[in-house]
Amino acid sequence: MIEPVKRPQGVHREVWGLICKDDMDQPPIIPTEEPRLYKHPKARLRQGVRKWNWIPFSNPARVDGAQFYHWRCVNDDPNKEYPFAKYNKV
């Protein structure tokens, strides 16, 4: 008679019942794979640094003509409207 394989500590009974096989000639009910640990592809970082400028902008919802400043990438269009202007309330 074949001795039953003991359930490892920390594995639930239901899970062990699905992956355990009493007869070593039969495959398990659910196929299992070894996880590939730490085999994720490395992040692809950009080469070089983008240039940024400290530029003024005005809020179209304000009537006092106040000038504010923010950082904008050199590659962006300098005449582009402020992206949060669509949320302005008058």
N, C-alpha and C positions, 0 to 999 in steps of 0.2 A: 504494500500500500504506500502511496506517495503522501509524504507529509505536506499539509497545506502551508503555503507561504504566509508568514506573519505580516500583518498590516503595519507599515511604518508609522511611527508616532507623528501626529500632525496631519495625517491624511484622513479625511472623513470616510466613514464606512461605505457610503454610496459611491463615492469616487473610486475607492479601492475595488469595489465590486465591479465597476466598469472596466478598469484598466488591468486588474489582476487576472491571471489565467492559471487554473489548477493544472491543466494538461499542457506541458511545455511544447507539444507539437502543434497546438492550435494558436492562431494569432489572437491578439486581444480584440474585444468587441469594438473599441474605439481606437483608431490608429493614433499613435503618439509620435511626436517629433521632439528632438532635442532643440531647445531654443538656442538661437545663435546669439550668444551674449557678447556685447561690446563689439559688434561687427557693423555698426551703423556707418554709413558713408560720412566722411568728414565734410564739414560745411565748406562751401565754396565762397570764399571772401573776395570782394572786389580788390583789384590791384590798384593801388594808389589812393589818394585822398581827394574828395570833392572840395572845391572851393566854395566858401560861403561869404556873403556880404551882409552887413548890418545896414538895412535900408529903411527909409521912412515909408509910411503908408497912412492913408486917411480913411476913416470909417465913413461910408456914404450915408449912414443913418444919422450922423451928427451934423448939426447945422453950424456949430461954432468953428469948424475948420481945424480941429485939433490934429496934430501930427503925432503918430505913434511910430515905434520902431520894432522891427523883428528881423530874425535871420532868414535869409532866402538864398537858395543855391544859385550859383552864377549861371547855370544852364537854364534856369527858369526864366520865363518872360517877365521882365520888370514892370510891364504895364498891365499885367494880369490883375483882375479884381481880387480883393482880399477874400479868401475862401469861406470865411464865416459871415460874409455880408448878407447871405441869403437868410440868415436867422434874425436880421435886424428888425426891430419894431419901432415904428414912429409914433 
